[in-house]
Amino acid sequence: QVQLVESGGGSVQAGGSLRLSCAVSGYTYRSYCMGWFRQAPGKEREGVANIEGDGTTTYADSVKGRFTISKDNVQNTLYLQMNSLKPEDTAMYYCAADLRACVLTGLTGRLFHYWGQGTQVTVAS
């Protein structure tokens, strides 16, 4: 089975930075889409960013210019670098993957088949 294991969540002050990591294993194809999603209690799940097998990225408007998604194909690890964090970024963050290309899945969570365990990010003033 495909396995996603996250790390890097925690608490940070507004304006600070945090980097989330997601170790990926068990894939039979390398041209899959990988992405980050977040959900706060009582709110809808939001697609944050995704990255194609060729490195092409897409971001939600709410994080453009502040967050950067990247991957290390040698280490099989997905990253989310979060800068200039705001209290509204507080949420449970999940990494996800699908065997299809990002052009098909976009930032729609229900189209991603594989999910990590989630890691809490709390931004305080």
Secondary structure, DSSP 4 states (H G I P E B T S, - for coil): --EEEEE--EEEETT--EEEEEEEE--S-S--EEEEEEE-TTS--EEEEEE-TTS-EEE-TTTTTTEEEEEETTTTEEEEEE-S--GGG-EEEEEEEESS-HHHHTT-GGG--EE---EEEEEE-
